Amino acid sequence: MRGFLWHAALVLLMTQPGTAQLIKRQQAYTAADTLRGMLSPLRSCYDVNYYHLDISLDIDNRSISGSNEFSFTAKQHFSKLQFDLFSNLEVEQVIFKGRQLPFTRRFNAVFITFPRTIEKGSREKFKVFYSGKPLIAKNPPWDGGFIFSQDKSGNPWVSVACQGLGASSWWPNKDHQSDEADSMLVSISVPRDLQEISNGRLRSKVEKPNGYLQYNWFVNNPVNSYNVSFYIGKYAHWSDQYPGEKGELTLDYWALKADSAVARSHWDAAVKPMLKSFEHWFGPYPFYEDGYKLVQAPYLGMEHQSAIAYGNDFKMGYLGDDLSGSGWGLKFDFITVHESGHEWFGNNITSKDMADMWVHEAFTSYAEALFTEAKYGKKAASEYVTGIRKNIKNDIPIIAAYNLNQEGSGDMYYKGANLIHLIRQLINNDDKFRAILRGLNKTFYHQTVSTRQIEGYLARQSGLNLQKIFDQYLRHADIPTLEYQINNGLLKYRWKASVQNFDMPVKVSLRPGSFSLIRPSGSWKTIPVSKSMNRKLFKADPNFYVRIKAVN
């Protein structure tokens, strides 16, 4: 989910067509798109091991200054590499072994040249000093950038949301999802009368000149650049613990002081049941070493690893609305559940390329249904997940073009969740389905992945041939249509689909009041049906997201 909330962006776009999306779809791609989206040799030549981001925020002037140190391992011999920083921010100098390195800039990419060849396998580091005024988000979290806001008392309330736009919009890094720093130190200096919260655990606070206080947060687990964040304001803080699968998980809550009373009761009721459900379905929370934090933010929400941004006004549903129309969406706080679900799908398992963001959003959107199931039963979960279909557009494929930092259709949320639900029906064994979800998080623990890896795992572990299903639902805009005729006690049926020889099994009503599995293909087949069955009574099991169409 990225510093944008894709799910929220899609909902907003349904009612406000002119609102900007996370990444604007383009007809023509530019060199800047390729520099940002491609894992070129100048980026693949090094693997980031560690960052130390050390910056100071001038809130009055809406500016930042400081440095980021890159520690890396060379994956091959090279003398030149690319890192990323938006062109509106100034690179003051790049230091390597006490010497300034020459650098050039093109669009939002920076190229540095070393005085000697960096040998394959060697571990080196360099530090980038920079400053400037970062982009201001016009409508966060749907467009990215800094948020300079105020709380109800007029105190500064500052944060950032940058998914899709890129972490390089505010700090220098290797801004490609395929490479996560193994660990990171986030040092942010703010005026002494304010508090600053970032990912990981607070190591220290250090007095700085001119009335500033530096907060040092250490992230002990691999973290994607877009997940690195901060929250600055006047906060109330309280802690708790959850007895999880890997022991005691620390819970830390940060709410604005004016909202702390309502926040405490709301979050205390919401978080532990959510964690219980997700650990049951997905396996242990992936970041015990860094803890779980929920932080009130001046925008709707984002899945910042171990420091989740929350802006749902302490309401049930999505700002008080039910995205499913089923009633079940008002039984839980959408932002707490959805953004926390990303700790497993998005933060633990991260797509290498923006084009594969469905891996984050489909599973996390289905997590909403699984949480509903944990509290209210399987029927409620099915009603929720089938209810969110009303938001599906079937406009463009869910998987976008690779190497361009572009996302596919916003259907990755609702249609993606229904794809997972459909696969669950085909597996037809909830213990096995749960083992697969847990297996995904164990097998790809703290890894970046491709769609093909996820598809392959699901197919192998389920024992099903799922490739045509993935192709139809992820790589084509439309869903398959089951064409049928009913005459003289016989059902004649076939698939009409974009994928050649599409042959997904589906449950249909061969007799009123029950569903049976049939195996259509692209050619007509027949099967006996109840004599009372007719076109008006014939339907597909609603748990299968398909169309049906009577033909002559």
Secondary structure, DSSP 4 states (H G I P E B T S, - for coil): -----HHHHHHHHHH-TTS--SS---SS--HHHHHHH---HHHHTEEEEEEEEEEEEETTTTEEEEEEEEEEEESS-EEEEEEE--TTSEEEEEEETTEEPPEEEETTEEEEEEEEEEPTT-EEEEEEEEEE-PPBPSSTTTS-EEEEEE-TTS-EEEEEE-TTT-GGGTS-B---TT--BSEEEEEEEEETTSEEEESSEEEEEEEETTTEEEEEEEE-S-B-GGG--EEEE-EEEEEEEEEETTEEEEEEEEEEGGGHHHHHHHHHHHHHHHHHHHHHHH-S-TTTTT-EEEEE-SSSEE--TTSEEE-STT-SBBTTB-TTSSSGGGSSBHHHHHHHHTTTBTTTEEESSGGGTHHHHHHHHHHHHHHHHHHH-HHHHHHHHHHGGGG----S-SS--TTTT----GGGTHHHHHHHHHHHHHH--HHHHHHHHHHHHHHTTTEEE-HHHHHHHHHHHHTS--HHHHHHHHHSSSPPEEEEEEETTEEEEEEE-SSTT----EEEEEETTEEEEE---SS-EEEE--TT--TTT--B-TTS--EEEE--
